Amino acid sequence: MAVTLVLVLHAGIPLAGGFIGVDVFFVISGFLMTSLLLREVAATGTLSLAGFYARRAKRLLPAAATVLLATGAATLLLVPPIRWPDIGKDILASALYVQNWRLAEVATDYNAEGLSKSPLQHFWTLAVEEQYYVVWPVLLLLALALIGRRRRREGQRWPLTLASLFVLLVLAVPSLAWSIHLTSTDPSAAYFATSTRLWELSVGGVVAIVAIYVPRVMSPLAGAVVGWLGLTVLLTSAFLIDETTPFPGTAAAYPTVATAVIILAGLVPHRWGPTLVLGLRPLQWVGKLSYSLYLWHWPMLVIVAAALARDLSAAEGVVVVLLATVPAYLSFRLIEDPVRRSRALAGHTWRTLRVGGACTVAGAVASAVVLGAAWPPATPPAPLAISLGGGPQPSDAPKLGALVLDTPALGDRAGAPVSRADSITPDPLVALRDNVGDECVKRLDDVSPEPCVTGDVDSSIEVALVGDSHAAQWAAPLTAIAREREWRLSIYAKQNCTYATGITVAYDARPYPQCTTWSGNVASALASDPPDLVILSDVFRKIVDPEQLSYEASFEPLRESYETSWGSFLESGANVVVLKDTPRPGIDVPACVSEHPDDLTACAVSRPEAMRDGTPLEAAAKSLPRVEFINLENAVCPTRECSPVIGDALVYRDSNHLTSTYALTLAPRLYAALPKL
């Protein structure tokens, strides 16, 4: 059931809550591993950590290393080079079982927005498990020490049960509390963090500890009823929990507890219990291959999509998942099962650990090969020297980016998509790092109103740039303007946050209260020391509406909130300028350009697809008489198709943010449009 839910979701079949299969995995793993540990304690009176880790290595590492090697080879053959550095790092993180922490970091890094998924993203669950099993056996040894050698020798089970339960609860209760807290404050990190998942594995451990007592208190008939109830809750959860549900948090309790209940019911089997379904041969076959299926299906889905340079349809996803059963079966029969049953390794702990170490080294080598193929890394371009006054540019300044749009000889052809460019600045491989101002964007859980300050920091004239990352993309040209005009530029920006007071916007289809708090804090900071000019820009986002979550329902409340928020600036005597959001191509432009260097037209997007007119930001700006509205979209998409490269400059660093290089070439236009102080 666990692997089927995950496969269905990843194939593209509409089952939004299929990701709860991961939670089922965690409970099963906690149950099985704790059962093995307790069995060893019952047989020997103690616990061998080396033996436990050797068994884990023999069971998991050979198949995992095979997938890492295959993924590295497929990456070099089929994936655009722009993605090689990230995948190389993912291979290493997966080999070292720290991929969950890498994903937690990248998921809260706004630079990662719009990037394709990692073919090794699914290794995060294995990382969580292995990190858990670094801690839990040690704590079990502590429990054994608590009950004493004499009681263990006398075979008294109650002391071990109580001590083990106590240690597990010490692990699980803080984890659950932290999961609930972090899910509300930093959902991206909460999803991948080991600390928020420990309690799920611990629930499986609790089931293993109390397993011997279950037949004494539960009849087979009661077990059948309870088991069907657990299975019903589990499957219902897969349909009711979706991407809008705060997760893991309290919502993870449904699949977690349901799985625990099903396992408990299985301890008192009844012919009419859930085994009637779960015991069917096809499901047992899938269960036997579950680890291999889990390892192989996701890299195949991601790499096939990368090779086709597009997302897969649901039908194509199903075909790829079905095809994944072939390497999964071969991996199980030729690698996973033979190594697990190997006589050469049976009873040889240190030999087995050396084999596990060799598998880890193999993954590290695969990572080094992929990273080496991407070496040396390109470097972001040096800042351009731009003249702002409308006069001629410096003689040594190249005609780059939007500057070519002022070249009369090009006429209407300026900015039209071209098949190829002799050189592209910045190199697509480093486009993400061409991001002046990104360091000023507050991350999800940061509500501090402290700005980044640049330009002439000692100037008496202050300009405030306020908004989200789409406001911060103007940092490069505004910094150039501020330095030339001797202005102090203060940048107030927050990830995925619309600056508007009195409302709560949505992030990832969930309420984003940190944005509301940050907006209020920034409003207070600006009110206490009003700037001379406020420049605002952001993306049109949904707000959290009790009735519905839609752009239509968000329009009027956002417009009214903008007008109220900006009113305080106008009352203080500041000038207010609103920058229309730039066109959004919706594709990973650098990746597309790196894949089609000789046919850049393949990466062009039509104006209607990229532009959004009539936003509440624009409506509010035009309704207030003392607010200037600046629209530079024709300098970003000057023809019927938005070109990925204009004047040899790469326009976008991802799917929706301008490169700082191109933004800087817009500085003369932006300066000319700004009201004079």
NORFEN-V801172 format. One line per field, one symbol per residue. ss: DSSP state (2 for helix, 1 for strand, 0 for the rest). Layout:
ss: ???
//
This chain:
ss: 02222222222000022222222222222222222222222222000022222222222222222222222222222200222222222222222000222222222002220000000000222222222222222222222222202222200022222222222222222222222222222022222202220222222222222222222220022222222222222222222200000000000222222222222222000000002222002222222202222222222222222222000002222222222222222222222222220000000022222222222222222222222220000000000000000000000000002222220222222000000000001002222220000222110000000001111000000111111022220022222222222001111111000000000011100110222222222222222200001111100000100000002222222222222222222220001111100000000022222220000222201122220000022222222000111100222200001100110011010000010222222022222220000
//
